[in-house]
Amino acid sequence: MPLPAVPARPALPDTCCPTRRVALRPLGVLALATAVALTGCAATPPATTAGPPSARKPPGAEAQVAALPAGSAPASRPAAPAKTPAAAATAADTGAQQAAEEADFSRWIADFQRRAAAQGVRSATLHNAFDRVRFQPRVIELDRSQPEFTRQVWDYLDGAVSAQRVAQGKAKLQQYRAETAQAQARYGVPAAVLVAIWGMESNYGGNFGNFSTIDALATLGFEGRRREWASNELLAALKIIDSGDIDRARMTGSWAGAMGHTQFLPSSYLGYAVDADGDGRRDIWGSIADVMASTANYLARSGWQPGQPWGAEVRLPPGFDYERADTALRQSTSQWAAAGVAPLDGQALPDFADGSVIAPAGARGPAFLVGPNFRAVLRYNNSNSYALGVSLLAQRIDGGPGVVGSWPRDLKSLSRTQVRALQTALGERGFDTGTPDGVMGPATRDGVRRYQRGAGLPVDGFPTVELLQQLQGP
């Protein structure tokens, strides 16, 4: 998804409060006010008129009973076992907790409405957005999910640049040639790059999420782990509705609030969305012209340089210092060439004033010389794997080659448990990486590099099972 207008994606904390799993009913304006007013006396949840599905009579049940012969009685059913005192107490506690959760969410929504009104959001928009707002436990579960294993870059690229996705991208490029050509002419971003981002973000519109953006962001804002960020995005979403670009019902997207075909966050939408088809609305959900122009506008304003390639796969010289393979280190192509960096295909290297070498799989994998347009894609999603996926997919859609070098597919991904053990072992040897959290972030990669340098290993910062075993050894 495109990132907000900030230098980089903010780091998220790895610790979190317990997941909320209570499903809340829709909260209307009257319900909000009532819940807030009764917070102090809601000892038990109000009784509901409709019982659980299993307790409701099926259609025609009354007629079936009436049709029994006179003097007959319906077949008796076994009596439900009485609840034990412990079970009854648990049920009461659960009900009280749910009532408290509902009251807390109601109070947060009511307070947020006041803040939004102070920011100029119209009362009608606030009613429309929040009269039926729902807390979404699934959003919290997804926000908290931390897979035990992270895919290696080659596994990621196998899916991102699959033969099927390439073929579909070529078909979409032909189908929407006019829309992509118009965006390219206006912003200088190649049509194949726009289609590649579309493919990466939503599989060409096949899956851009069905979460209500208002519900998802209200849930994240209330829950609190990313309260300030989610609250700002929620306010931006309200301003979009207020402007008339989209209504609440059609404003859908991912659980994290990213919207439409190319997954704009609401703040990015306000800053970069474009009405390219001239209908008076910036519609990134239904207008491909608007989608392509908006995406191109984002990249253009993120530093895209027309006429420049994203980069190229290169061959590194023997003895190359892999500590220099980092997007933070930039120098001219002539300087890289003087250091022995060479093209694979015999063609000239891309002419960059400030290019970087990256080696996503360390010393055993392919290497690439990347320039400003690669960094522009990083502004869309701050991940080298993502930017490489977009760049290679666009290259393939445009008829170019894939990766020539071999990936070290024999290397297994470290699990979160193993990364935590790696961080602990590095710390014990004096290479502090912070509190072990199982996440392979910049501090951990720097610790790996420092250890590798001292051990006489290639300083690529790439973690392996063998490296972990060496660290844990005597």
C-alpha positions, 0 to 999 in steps of 0.5 A: 500500500502507498505510505503516508507522506512521511520519510519511512514506514513507522516501526511498530511495537512488537508487544501488544495488549490482549486481543479483544474477541468480543463481537459488538452490536451496531452502535447508533447515535442513541445507543452511543449516548445511552451506553456512555450515560449508563457505563457506571450502572451496567452491571449485567448486559441487557436481555435480548428478545431474540435467543441464540439460533439454536433456541429459535423455532424453525418455520412452521413449528407451531403448525406442526404442534397444532396438527398432533392428534387430540390428547397427544403431546409433543415428544419430550426433550431431555431437560438441559443440565442446570448450570453449575455455580462456577459456570454461572459466575463465568457467564456473568463475568463474560457478560459484564466484560462485554458490557464494559467493552461496548461502553468503552467503544461507545465512549471512544466513538463519541469522543472521536466524533467530537474531535472530527466535528472540530476538524470540520467534518459535517454532522451528516457525515458523522451520523452516516459513518458512525450510526452503525459502526461495528467493532471488528475483532477479526481486525485485531486478530489480523493486526496481532498475527505474527507468523512463526516463519517468514518467507524467503525472498525467492519464495515471495518472488515466486508468487509475486512474479509467477507466470500466471501473474505475468500473463494476466498483467500483459492482458490487463495492460492491453485491456487498459492501454488507454488508461495506463498510457494517459497516466504515463503521459501525464506523470512519466511512470511507465504503464507496465509499472502501474499494472505491476503495482496493481497486480501486487496490491490487489491481484489486478482488482481480484482482492482488495478487501471487503472490510469496512474502512470506517469499522476497521480504522475505528477498531484499530483506533479504539484498541490502542496499539496504533491509536494515533496512526489509526485515528489520523487515518480514520479522520482522513477517511471521514474527510473523503466521505465528506467530500462526496468521492465515495460513500461509507458503504462502498469504502472498503478495503483491507483490515488495515485501512488500505483501499481500492485497486492499488490499496491507498491509505486514506491519508495517501488518498487525500494527498495523491488521488486523481479524478482522471475520467472527469466525473468529479470523483476520485474513484479508486474502487471503480474507475481504472483511469482514476486508479492508474493516474492516482498511482502514477501521481504517488510515484511521481511525487515520490521521486520517480525519474522518467526515462530511468530504469529501476535497476538491473541484475549485476555480477559482483566481483570476488571478495566484494564487501557485502556490507556495502550492499545497502540502499543507504549507501549510494554512489555513481554507476562509474564508482560501482563499475570501478569497484568491479560491479558488472552487468550480466548481459554484456550491456552497459550498467544503468547510468545512476548518479546515486545507485545502490547495490542490494543482495536480498539473499546475501552472498549466495544469491543474486545482486542488483544495482538499483536507482531512484525509481526503485526507491520511489517504489519503496515509498509505496511499500518500504520493503526491498522484496516488494520493490524488487517484486514490482520491478521484476513484474513490470520488467516481465510484463514489458517482455523483459527477463526475470532473475538470471542468478540462482537463489540459495533455495537450500537455505531454510527460513528461521522461525521467530523462535530461532530469530529470538535465539539468534538475538539472545546469542548475539547479545551474549557475545556483546553484539546488542540488538535490543530486546529479543523479539523474534523480528529480523529488523535493522538492529538485528541485521546490524548485529549479525554483520558485526559478528560476521565481520569479527568471525571472518565471514561474508558481512551480508547480514543474512541469518541462517541456521548454520550462523545460529548454530555457530553463535550458540556453539562454544 
